Amino acid sequence: MAYQQRLKPWAVVHLISSSQKVVVSRHRSRTDAEGYVQLLRQQMPGSQLDVLFEPAEDKSFQST
């Protein structure tokens, strides 16, 4: 995961179908992500949007 993505673990996703998701934006806080979802729902009524938390994977603690 890129450094910028680790700084912004909250993702706003557009659910296209049951098997397809597109990350629309990333945010540092959940409230920012939820606020953006509200804005998008006003701009795109009927679209399926969701907020996901994707924590960064810490590779320094991998077992060998």
PQR file with spaces between the fields and no chain letter, atoms N, CA, C, O and H, PARSE charges and radii, in Angstrom:
ATOM       1  N    MET     1       0.852   -1.171    0.000 -0.4000 1.5000
ATOM       2  CA   MET     1       0.000    0.000    0.000 -0.0000 2.0000
ATOM       3  C    MET     1       0.900    1.237    0.000  0.5500 1.7000
ATOM       4  O    MET     1       1.858    1.316    0.769 -0.5500 1.4000
ATOM       5  N    ALA     2       0.591    2.183   -0.852 -0.4000 1.5000
ATOM       6  CA   ALA     2       1.387    3.391   -0.979 -0.0000 2.0000
ATOM       7  C    ALA     2       1.292    4.252    0.278  0.5500 1.7000
ATOM       8  O    ALA     2       0.332    4.159    1.043 -0.5500 1.4000
ATOM       9  H    ALA     2      -0.187    2.119   -1.477  0.4000 1.0000
ATOM      10  N    TYR     3       2.298    5.084    0.470 -0.4000 1.5000
ATOM      11  CA   TYR     3       2.360    5.926    1.664 -0.0000 2.0000
ATOM      12  C    TYR     3       1.129    6.820    1.787  0.5500 1.7000
ATOM      13  O    TYR     3       0.574    6.956    2.877 -0.5500 1.4000
ATOM      14  H    TYR     3       3.078    5.160   -0.151  0.4000 1.0000
ATOM      15  N    GLN     4       0.699    7.428    0.690 -0.4000 1.5000
ATOM      16  CA   GLN     4      -0.471    8.311    0.726 -0.0000 2.0000
ATOM      17  C    GLN     4      -1.731    7.547    1.125  0.5500 1.7000
ATOM      18  O    GLN     4      -2.586    8.088    1.826 -0.5500 1.4000
ATOM      19  H    GLN     4       1.151    7.317   -0.195  0.4000 1.0000
ATOM      20  N    GLN     5      -1.853    6.298    0.686 -0.4000 1.5000
ATOM      21  CA   GLN     5      -3.019    5.496    1.047 -0.0000 2.0000
ATOM      22  C    GLN     5      -2.993    5.125    2.521  0.5500 1.7000
ATOM      23  O    GLN     5      -4.045    5.011    3.149 -0.5500 1.4000
ATOM      24  H    GLN     5      -1.158    5.859    0.116  0.4000 1.0000
ATOM      25  N    ARG     6      -1.793    4.932    3.084 -0.4000 1.5000
ATOM      26  CA   ARG     6      -1.709    4.617    4.511 -0.0000 2.0000
ATOM      27  C    ARG     6      -2.126    5.806    5.363  0.5500 1.7000
ATOM      28  O    ARG     6      -2.620    5.625    6.476 -0.5500 1.4000
ATOM      29  H    ARG     6      -0.938    5.025    2.574  0.4000 1.0000
ATOM      30  N    LEU     7      -1.934    7.009    4.858 -0.4000 1.5000
ATOM      31  CA   LEU     7      -2.340    8.204    5.593 -0.0000 2.0000
ATOM      32  C    LEU     7      -3.849    8.400    5.565  0.5500 1.7000
ATOM      33  O    LEU     7      -4.406    9.085    6.422 -0.5500 1.4000
ATOM      34  H    LEU     7      -1.532    7.155    3.954  0.4000 1.0000
ATOM      35  N    LYS     8      -4.503    7.807    4.593 -0.4000 1.5000
ATOM      36  CA   LYS     8      -5.949    7.986    4.413 -0.0000 2.0000
ATOM      37  C    LYS     8      -6.624    6.616    4.352  0.5500 1.7000
ATOM      38  O    LYS     8      -6.886    6.106    3.263 -0.5500 1.4000
ATOM      39  H    LYS     8      -4.050    7.250    3.897  0.4000 1.0000
ATOM      40  N    PRO     9      -6.908    6.015    5.508 -0.5600 1.5000
ATOM      41  CA   PRO     9      -7.447    4.648    5.515  0.2800 2.0000
ATOM      42  C    PRO     9      -8.937    4.544    5.205  0.5500 1.7000
ATOM      43  O    PRO     9      -9.423    3.446    4.936 -0.5500 1.4000
ATOM      44  N    TRP    10      -9.677    5.651    5.234 -0.4000 1.5000
ATOM      45  CA   TRP    10     -11.124    5.608    4.977 -0.0000 2.0000
ATOM      46  C    TRP    10     -11.365    5.821    3.490  0.5500 1.7000
ATOM      47  O    TRP    10     -10.970    6.845    2.932 -0.5500 1.4000
ATOM      48  H    TRP    10      -9.283    6.543    5.453  0.4000 1.0000
ATOM      49  N    ALA    11     -12.013    4.855    2.849 -0.4000 1.5000
ATOM      50  CA   ALA    11     -12.262    4.914    1.410 -0.0000 2.0000
ATOM      51  C    ALA    11     -13.757    5.038    1.135  0.5500 1.7000
ATOM      52  O    ALA    11     -14.575    4.360    1.755 -0.5500 1.4000
ATOM      53  H    ALA    11     -12.334    4.023    3.302  0.4000 1.0000
ATOM      54  N    VAL    12     -14.096    5.913    0.197 -0.4000 1.5000
ATOM      55  CA   VAL    12     -15.465    6.007   -0.313 -0.0000 2.0000
ATOM      56  C    VAL    12     -15.492    5.176   -1.581  0.5500 1.7000
ATOM      57  O    VAL    12     -14.724    5.420   -2.512 -0.5500 1.4000
ATOM      58  H    VAL    12     -13.432    6.464   -0.307  0.4000 1.0000
ATOM      59  N    VAL    13     -16.385    4.187   -1.615 -0.4000 1.5000
ATOM      60  CA   VAL    13     -16.463    3.299   -2.773 -0.0000 2.0000
ATOM      61  C    VAL    13     -17.829    3.410   -3.433  0.5500 1.7000
ATOM      62  O    VAL    13     -18.852    3.591   -2.773 -0.5500 1.4000
ATOM      63  H    VAL    13     -17.010    3.988   -0.859  0.4000 1.0000
ATOM      64  N    HIS    14     -17.811    3.295   -4.750 -0.4000 1.5000
ATOM      65  CA   HIS    14     -19.034    3.261   -5.554 -0.0000 2.0000
ATOM      66  C    HIS    14     -19.266    1.803   -5.907  0.5500 1.7000
ATOM      67  O    HIS    14     -18.438    1.181   -6.574 -0.5500 1.4000
ATOM      68  H    HIS    14     -16.980    3.148   -5.286  0.4000 1.0000
ATOM      69  N    LEU    15     -20.391    1.256   -5.461 -0.4000 1.5000
ATOM      70  CA   LEU    15     -20.722   -0.142   -5.715 -0.0000 2.0000
ATOM      71  C    LEU    15     -21.426   -0.237   -7.063  0.5500 1.7000
ATOM      72  O    LEU    15     -22.590    0.141   -7.193 -0.5500 1.4000
ATOM      73  H    LEU    15     -21.063    1.761   -4.920  0.4000 1.0000
ATOM      74  N    ILE    16     -20.718   -0.740   -8.054 -0.4000 1.5000
ATOM      75  CA   ILE    16     -21.261   -0.832   -9.404 -0.0000 2.0000
ATOM      76  C    ILE    16     -22.150   -2.060   -9.534  0.5500 1.7000
ATOM      77  O    ILE    16     -23.261   -1.976  -10.057 -0.5500 1.4000
ATOM      78  H    ILE    16     -19.773   -1.048   -7.949  0.4000 1.0000
ATOM      79  N    SER    17     -21.665   -3.184   -9.064 -0.4000 1.5000
ATOM      80  CA   SER    17     -22.450   -4.420   -9.038 -0.0000 2.0000
ATOM      81  C    SER    17     -22.054   -5.178   -7.776  0.5500 1.7000
ATOM      82  O    SER    17     -21.259   -4.688   -6.974 -0.5500 1.4000
ATOM      83  H    SER    17     -20.762   -3.251   -8.640  0.4000 1.0000
ATOM      84  N    SER    18     -22.605   -6.367   -7.606 -0.4000 1.5000
ATOM      85  CA   SER    18     -22.299   -7.124   -6.391 -0.0000 2.0000
ATOM      86  C    SER    18     -20.833   -7.542   -6.324  0.5500 1.7000
ATOM      87  O    SER    18     -20.324   -7.838   -5.243 -0.5500 1.4000
ATOM      88  H    SER    18     -23.250   -6.765   -8.257  0.4000 1.0000
ATOM      89  N    SER    19     -20.156   -7.567   -7.459 -0.4000 1.5000
ATOM      90  CA   SER    19     -18.756   -7.989   -7.470 -0.0000 2.0000
ATOM      91  C    SER    19     -17.783   -6.876   -7.846  0.5500 1.7000
ATOM      92  O    SER    19     -16.573   -7.106   -7.859 -0.5500 1.4000
ATOM      93  H    SER    19     -20.569   -7.326   -8.338  0.4000 1.0000
ATOM      94  N    GLN    20     -18.273   -5.683   -8.151 -0.4000 1.5000
ATOM      95  CA   GLN    20     -17.398   -4.594   -8.572 -0.0000 2.0000
ATOM      96  C    GLN    20     -17.543   -3.386   -7.661  0.5500 1.7000
ATOM      97  O    GLN    20     -18.647   -2.919   -7.381 -0.5500 1.4000
ATOM      98  H    GLN    20     -19.256   -5.496   -8.141  0.4000 1.0000
ATOM      99  N    LYS    21     -16.382   -2.889   -7.201 -0.4000 1.5000
ATOM     100  CA   LYS    21     -16.319   -1.672   -6.395 -0.0000 2.0000
ATOM     101  C    LYS    21     -15.248   -0.768   -6.986  0.5500 1.7000
ATOM     102  O    LYS    21     -14.209   -1.237   -7.450 -0.5500 1.4000
ATOM     103  H    LYS    21     -15.485   -3.268   -7.429  0.4000 1.0000
ATOM     104  N    VAL    22     -15.512    0.522   -6.965 -0.4000 1.5000
ATOM     105  CA   VAL    22     -14.537    1.500   -7.426 -0.0000 2.0000
ATOM     106  C    VAL    22     -14.286    2.477   -6.288  0.5500 1.7000
ATOM     107  O    VAL    22     -15.223    3.079   -5.763 -0.5500 1.4000
ATOM     108  H    VAL    22     -16.357    0.903   -6.589  0.4000 1.0000
ATOM     109  N    VAL    23     -13.017    2.636   -5.907 -0.4000 1.5000
ATOM     110  CA   VAL    23     -12.676    3.608   -4.871 -0.0000 2.0000
ATOM     111  C    VAL    23     -12.750    4.993   -5.497  0.5500 1.7000
ATOM     112  O    VAL    23     -12.028    5.301   -6.446 -0.5500 1.4000
ATOM     113  H    VAL    23     -12.256    2.147   -6.334  0.4000 1.0000
ATOM     114  N    VAL    24     -13.632    5.822   -4.950 -0.4000 1.5000
ATOM     115  CA   VAL    24     -13.851    7.167   -5.479 -0.0000 2.0000
ATOM     116  C    VAL    24     -12.879    8.150   -4.842  0.5500 1.7000
ATOM     117  O    VAL    24     -12.308    8.997   -5.529 -0.5500 1.4000
ATOM     118  H    VAL    24     -14.218    5.572   -4.179  0.4000 1.0000
ATOM     119  N    SER    25     -12.690    8.037   -3.520 -0.4000 1.5000
ATOM     120  CA   SER    25     -11.786    8.942   -2.820 -0.0000 2.0000
ATOM     121  C    SER    25     -11.333    8.296   -1.520  0.5500 1.7000
ATOM     122  O    SER    25     -11.911    7.308   -1.068 -0.5500 1.4000
ATOM     123  H    SER    25     -13.154    7.348   -2.963  0.4000 1.0000
ATOM     124  N    ARG    26     -10.289    8.868   -0.926 -0.4000 1.5000
ATOM     125  CA   ARG    26      -9.759    8.391    0.343 -0.0000 2.0000
ATOM     126  C    ARG    26      -9.687    9.574    1.304  0.5500 1.7000
ATOM     127  O    ARG    26      -9.446   10.710    0.895 -0.5500 1.4000
ATOM     128  H    ARG    26      -9.820    9.671   -1.293  0.4000 1.0000
ATOM     129  N    HIS    27      -9.903    9.285    2.603 -0.4000 1.5000
ATOM     130  CA   HIS    27      -9.958   10.339    3.610 -0.0000 2.0000
ATOM     131  C    HIS    27      -9.237    9.907    4.881  0.5500 1.7000
ATOM     132  O    HIS    27      -9.087    8.716    5.154 -0.5500 1.4000
ATOM     133  H    HIS    27     -10.098    8.363    2.936  0.4000 1.0000
ATOM     134  N    ARG    28      -8.794   10.896    5.653 -0.4000 1.5000
ATOM     135  CA   ARG    28      -8.118   10.613    6.922 -0.0000 2.0000
ATOM     136  C    ARG    28      -9.080   10.248    8.028  0.5500 1.7000
ATOM     137  O    ARG    28      -8.725    9.468    8.911 -0.5500 1.4000
ATOM     138  H    ARG    28      -8.916   11.863    5.432  0.4000 1.0000
ATOM     139  N    SER    29     -10.287   10.788    8.010 -0.4000 1.5000
ATOM     140  CA   SER    29     -11.243   10.506    9.085 -0.0000 2.0000
ATOM     141  C    SER    29     -12.554    9.979    8.504  0.5500 1.7000
ATOM     142  O    SER    29     -12.901   10.232    7.350 -0.5500 1.4000
ATOM     143  H    SER    29     -10.575   11.422    7.292  0.4000 1.0000
ATOM     144  N    ARG    30     -13.261    9.242    9.345 -0.4000 1.5000
ATOM     145  CA   ARG    30     -14.543    8.674    8.922 -0.0000 2.0000
ATOM     146  C    ARG    30     -15.570    9.775    8.667  0.5500 1.7000
ATOM     147  O    ARG    30     -16.360    9.684    7.728 -0.5500 1.4000
ATOM     148  H    ARG    30     -12.979    9.036   10.282  0.4000 1.0000
ATOM     149  N    THR    31     -15.559   10.808    9.500 -0.4000 1.5000
ATOM     150  CA   THR    31     -16.538   11.882    9.323 -0.0000 2.0000
ATOM     151  C    THR    31     -16.328   12.618    8.005  0.5500 1.7000
ATOM     152  O    THR    31     -17.297   13.030    7.367 -0.5500 1.4000
ATOM     153  H    THR    31     -14.918   10.882   10.263  0.4000 1.0000
ATOM     154  N    ASP    32     -15.075   12.787    7.591 -0.4000 1.5000
ATOM     155  CA   ASP    32     -14.811   13.402    6.286 -0.0000 2.0000
ATOM     156  C    ASP    32     -15.350   12.525    5.160  0.5500 1.7000
ATOM     157  O    ASP    32     -15.951   13.023    4.209 -0.5500 1.4000
ATOM     158  H    ASP    32     -14.289   12.452    8.109  0.4000 1.0000
ATOM     159  N    ALA    33     -15.131   11.220    5.274 -0.4000 1.5000
ATOM     160  CA   ALA    33     -15.607   10.291    4.247 -0.0000 2.0000
ATOM     161  C    ALA    33     -17.130   10.276    4.190  0.5500 1.7000
ATOM     162  O    ALA    33     -17.707   10.271    3.103 -0.5500 1.4000
ATOM     163  H    ALA    33     -14.642   10.815    6.046  0.4000 1.0000
ATOM     164  N    GLU    34     -17.786   10.268    5.346 -0.4000 1.5000
ATOM     165  CA   GLU    34     -19.248   10.259    5.371 -0.0000 2.0000
ATOM     166  C    GLU    34     -19.821   11.564    4.834  0.5500 1.7000
ATOM     167  O    GLU    34     -20.858   11.557    4.171 -0.5500 1.4000
ATOM     168  H    GLU    34     -17.317   10.272    6.230  0.4000 1.0000
ATOM     169  N    GLY    35     -19.165   12.674    5.111 -0.4000 1.5000
ATOM     170  CA   GLY    35     -19.602   13.953    4.558 -0.0000 2.0000
ATOM     171  C    GLY    35     -19.493   13.974    3.044  0.5500 1.7000
ATOM     172  O    GLY    35     -20.358   14.521    2.359 -0.5500 1.4000
ATOM     173  H    GLY    35     -18.323   12.680    5.650  0.4000 1.0000
ATOM     174  N    TYR    36     -18.430   13.375    2.523 -0.4000 1.5000
ATOM     175  CA   TYR    36     -18.258   13.309    1.073 -0.0000 2.0000
ATOM     176  C    TYR    36     -19.313   12.408    0.441  0.5500 1.7000
ATOM     177  O    TYR    36     -19.794   12.689   -0.656 -0.5500 1.4000
ATOM     178  H    TYR    36     -17.728   12.930    3.079  0.4000 1.0000
ATOM     179  N    VAL    37     -19.675   11.322    1.132 -0.4000 1.5000
ATOM     180  CA   VAL    37     -20.738   10.440    0.635 -0.0000 2.0000
ATOM     181  C    VAL    37     -22.054   11.202    0.553  0.5500 1.7000
ATOM     182  O    VAL    37     -22.799   11.042   -0.414 -0.5500 1.4000
ATOM     183  H    VAL    37     -19.284   11.093    2.024  0.4000 1.0000
ATOM     184  N    GLN    38     -22.352   12.025    1.548 -0.4000 1.5000
ATOM     185  CA   GLN    38     -23.586   12.821    1.516 -0.0000 2.0000
ATOM     186  C    GLN    38     -23.594   13.765    0.320  0.5500 1.7000
ATOM     187  O    GLN    38     -24.616   13.924   -0.349 -0.5500 1.4000
ATOM     188  H    GLN    38     -21.747   12.156    2.334  0.4000 1.0000
ATOM     189  N    LEU    39     -22.452   14.388    0.055 -0.4000 1.5000
ATOM     190  CA   LEU    39     -22.345   15.279   -1.095 -0.0000 2.0000
ATOM     191  C    LEU    39     -22.545   14.509   -2.402  0.5500 1.7000
ATOM     192  O    LEU    39     -23.264   14.965   -3.291 -0.5500 1.4000
ATOM     193  H    LEU    39     -21.623   14.259    0.598  0.4000 1.0000
ATOM     194  N    LEU    40     -21.909   13.350   -2.514 -0.4000 1.5000
ATOM     195  CA   LEU    40     -22.055   12.551   -3.733 -0.0000 2.0000
ATOM     196  C    LEU    40     -23.481   12.063   -3.924  0.5500 1.7000
ATOM     197  O    LEU    40     -23.960   11.987   -5.056 -0.5500 1.4000
ATOM     198  H    LEU    40     -21.325   12.980   -1.791  0.4000 1.0000
ATOM     199  N    ARG    41     -24.163   11.732   -2.843 -0.4000 1.5000
ATOM     200  CA   ARG    41     -25.553   11.263   -2.960 -0.0000 2.0000
ATOM     201  C    ARG    41     -26.471   12.373   -3.454  0.5500 1.7000
ATOM     202  O    ARG    41     -27.476   12.098   -4.109 -0.5500 1.4000
ATOM     203  H    ARG    41     -23.774   11.793   -1.924  0.4000 1.0000
ATOM     204  N    GLN    42     -26.134   13.628   -3.147 -0.4000 1.5000
ATOM     205  CA   GLN    42     -26.906   14.747   -3.686 -0.0000 2.0000
ATOM     206  C    GLN    42     -26.618   14.923   -5.176  0.5500 1.7000
ATOM     207  O    GLN    42     -27.514   15.249   -5.954 -0.5500 1.4000
ATOM     208  H    GLN    42     -25.317   13.851   -2.615  0.4000 1.0000
ATOM     209  N    GLN    43     -25.361   14.704   -5.566 -0.4000 1.5000
ATOM     210  CA   GLN    43     -24.961   14.871   -6.963 -0.0000 2.0000
ATOM     211  C    GLN    43     -25.393   13.691   -7.831  0.5500 1.7000
ATOM     212  O    GLN    43     -25.736   13.867   -9.000 -0.5500 1.4000
ATOM     213  H    GLN    43     -24.633   14.439   -4.933  0.4000 1.0000
ATOM     214  N    MET    44     -25.374   12.479   -7.249 -0.4000 1.5000
ATOM     215  CA   MET    44     -25.692   11.261   -7.994 -0.0000 2.0000
ATOM     216  C    MET    44     -26.758   10.464   -7.243  0.5500 1.7000
ATOM     217  O    MET    44     -26.444    9.431   -6.651 -0.5500 1.4000
ATOM     218  H    MET    44     -25.095   12.336   -6.300  0.4000 1.0000
ATOM     219  N    PRO    45     -28.004   10.920   -7.256 -0.5600 1.5000
ATOM     220  CA   PRO    45     -29.045   10.174   -6.537  0.2800 2.0000
ATOM     221  C    PRO    45     -29.231    8.783   -7.148  0.5500 1.7000
ATOM     222  O    PRO    45     -29.159    8.606   -8.364 -0.5500 1.4000
ATOM     223  N    GLY    46     -29.466    7.820   -6.290 -0.4000 1.5000
ATOM     224  CA   GLY    46     -29.661    6.450   -6.756 -0.0000 2.0000
ATOM     225  C    GLY    46     -28.389    5.633   -6.837  0.5500 1.7000
ATOM     226  O    GLY    46     -28.448    4.421   -7.044 -0.5500 1.4000
ATOM     227  H    GLY    46     -29.525    7.964   -5.303  0.4000 1.0000
ATOM     228  N    SER    47     -27.234    6.271   -6.677 -0.4000 1.5000
ATOM     229  CA   SER    47     -25.984    5.511   -6.725 -0.0000 2.0000
ATOM     230  C    SER    47     -25.737    4.842   -5.375  0.5500 1.7000
ATOM     231  O    SER    47     -26.136    5.361   -4.332 -0.5500 1.4000
ATOM     232  H    SER    47     -27.185    7.255   -6.509  0.4000 1.0000
ATOM     233  N    GLN    48     -25.089    3.706   -5.407 -0.4000 1.5000
ATOM     234  CA   GLN    48     -24.777    2.974   -4.187 -0.0000 2.0000
ATOM     235  C    GLN    48     -23.359    3.318   -3.761  0.5500 1.7000
ATOM     236  O    GLN    48     -22.390    2.940   -4.419 -0.5500 1.4000
ATOM     237  H    GLN    48     -24.765    3.285   -6.254  0.4000 1.0000
ATOM     238  N    LEU    49     -23.250    4.034   -2.658 -0.4000 1.5000
ATOM     239  CA   LEU    49     -21.957    4.465   -2.131 -0.0000 2.0000
ATOM     240  C    LEU    49     -21.799    3.933   -0.721  0.5500 1.7000
ATOM     241  O    LEU    49     -22.777    3.773    0.009 -0.5500 1.4000
ATOM     242  H    LEU    49     -24.037    4.341   -2.123  0.4000 1.0000
ATOM     243  N    ASP    50     -20.558    3.661   -0.343 -0.4000 1.5000
ATOM     244  CA   ASP    50     -20.297    3.138    0.991 -0.0000 2.0000
ATOM     245  C    ASP    50     -18.945    3.646    1.468  0.5500 1.7000
ATOM     246  O    ASP    50     -18.100    4.050    0.669 -0.5500 1.4000
ATOM     247  H    ASP    50     -19.763    3.791   -0.935  0.4000 1.0000
ATOM     248  N    VAL    51     -18.754    3.620    2.781 -0.4000 1.5000
ATOM     249  CA   VAL    51     -17.490    4.003    3.398 -0.0000 2.0000
ATOM     250  C    VAL    51     -16.848    2.741    3.953  0.5500 1.7000
ATOM     251  O    VAL    51     -17.475    1.990    4.700 -0.5500 1.4000
ATOM     252  H    VAL    51     -19.440    3.292    3.431  0.4000 1.0000
ATOM     253  N    LEU    52     -15.590    2.513    3.580 -0.4000 1.5000
ATOM     254  CA   LEU    52     -14.850    1.346    4.048 -0.0000 2.0000
ATOM     255  C    LEU    52     -13.590    1.786    4.773  0.5500 1.7000
ATOM     256  O    LEU    52     -12.975    2.791    4.417 -0.5500 1.4000
ATOM     257  H    LEU    52     -15.080    3.123    2.973  0.4000 1.0000
ATOM     258  N    PHE    53     -13.211    1.025    5.792 -0.4000 1.5000
ATOM     259  CA   PHE    53     -11.941    1.250    6.481 -0.0000 2.0000
ATOM     260  C    PHE    53     -10.955    0.207    5.991  0.5500 1.7000
ATOM     261  O    PHE    53     -11.183   -0.993    6.146 -0.5500 1.4000
ATOM     262  H    PHE    53     -13.711    0.208    6.080  0.4000 1.0000
ATOM     263  N    GLU    54      -9.865    0.660    5.401 -0.4000 1.5000
ATOM     264  CA   GLU    54      -8.825   -0.228    4.906 -0.0000 2.0000
ATOM     265  C    GLU    54      -7.519    0.105    5.617  0.5500 1.7000
ATOM     266  O    GLU    54      -6.761    0.958    5.155 -0.5500 1.4000
ATOM     267  H    GLU    54      -9.680    1.635    5.275  0.4000 1.0000
ATOM     268  N    PRO    55      -7.249   -0.563    6.741 -0.5600 1.5000
ATOM     269  CA   PRO    55      -6.020   -0.257    7.475  0.2800 2.0000
ATOM     270  C    PRO    55      -4.789   -0.686    6.685  0.5500 1.7000
ATOM     271  O    PRO    55      -4.838   -1.616    5.881 -0.5500 1.4000
ATOM     272  N    ALA    56      -3.702    0.005    6.930 -0.4000 1.5000
ATOM     273  CA   ALA    56      -2.445   -0.325    6.260 -0.0000 2.0000
ATOM     274  C    ALA    56      -1.900   -1.635    6.800  0.5500 1.7000
ATOM     275  O    ALA    56      -2.007   -1.924    7.992 -0.5500 1.4000
ATOM     276  H    ALA    56      -3.663    0.761    7.584  0.4000 1.0000
ATOM     277  N    GLU    57      -1.318   -2.415    5.917 -0.4000 1.5000
ATOM     278  CA   GLU    57      -0.680   -3.654    6.334 -0.0000 2.0000
ATOM     279  C    GLU    57       0.715   -3.325    6.834  0.5500 1.7000
ATOM     280  O    GLU    57       1.497   -2.684    6.133 -0.5500 1.4000
ATOM     281  H    GLU    57      -1.230   -2.181    4.949  0.4000 1.0000
ATOM     282  N    ASP    58       1.025   -3.763    8.044 -0.4000 1.5000
ATOM     283  CA   ASP    58       2.342   -3.514    8.613 -0.0000 2.0000
ATOM     284  C    ASP    58       3.226   -4.713    8.316  0.5500 1.7000
ATOM     285  O    ASP    58       3.098   -5.759    8.951 -0.5500 1.4000
ATOM     286  H    ASP    58       0.389   -4.283    8.614  0.4000 1.0000
ATOM     287  N    LYS    59       4.124   -4.559    7.347 -0.4000 1.5000
ATOM     288  CA   LYS    59       4.961   -5.676    6.923 -0.0000 2.0000
ATOM     289  C    LYS    59       6.129   -5.931    7.869  0.5500 1.7000
ATOM     290  O    LYS    59       6.828   -6.933    7.721 -0.5500 1.4000
ATOM     291  H    LYS    59       4.228   -3.708    6.831  0.4000 1.0000
ATOM     292  N    SER    60       6.352   -5.054    8.831 -0.4000 1.5000
ATOM     293  CA   SER    60       7.467   -5.248    9.753 -0.0000 2.0000
ATOM     294  C    SER    60       7.183   -6.343   10.768  0.5500 1.7000
ATOM     295  O    SER    60       8.109   -6.812   11.430 -0.5500 1.4000
ATOM     296  H    SER    60       5.784   -4.240    8.952  0.4000 1.0000
ATOM     297  N    PHE    61       5.926   -6.765   10.912 -0.4000 1.5000
ATOM     298  CA   PHE    61       5.568   -7.792   11.883 -0.0000 2.0000
ATOM     299  C    PHE    61       5.191   -9.117   11.230  0.5500 1.7000
ATOM     300  O    PHE    61       4.444   -9.900   11.816 -0.5500 1.4000
ATOM     301  H    PHE    61       5.174   -6.384   10.375  0.4000 1.0000
ATOM     302  N    GLN    62       5.686   -9.376   10.046 -0.4000 1.5000
ATOM     303  CA   GLN    62       5.377  -10.629    9.377 -0.0000 2.0000
ATOM     304  C    GLN    62       6.138  -11.772   10.029  0.5500 1.7000
ATOM     305  O    GLN    62       7.300  -11.623   10.408 -0.5500 1.4000
ATOM     306  H    GLN    62       6.293   -8.740    9.569  0.4000 1.0000
ATOM     307  N    SER    63       5.474  -12.912   10.154 -0.4000 1.5000
ATOM     308  CA   SER    63       6.155  -14.092   10.686 -0.0000 2.0000
ATOM     309  C    SER    63       6.945  -14.758    9.574  0.5500 1.7000
ATOM     310  O    SER    63       6.561  -14.690    8.406 -0.5500 1.4000
ATOM     311  H    SER    63       4.530  -13.033    9.845  0.4000 1.0000
ATOM     312  N    THR    64       8.030  -15.393    9.929 -0.4000 1.5000
ATOM     313  CA   THR    64       8.878  -16.027    8.917 -0.0000 2.0000
ATOM     314  C    THR    64       8.777  -17.521    8.968  0.5500 1.7000
ATOM     315  O    THR    64       9.428  -18.211    8.183 -0.5500 1.4000
ATOM     316  H    THR    64       8.341  -15.448   10.878  0.4000 1.0000
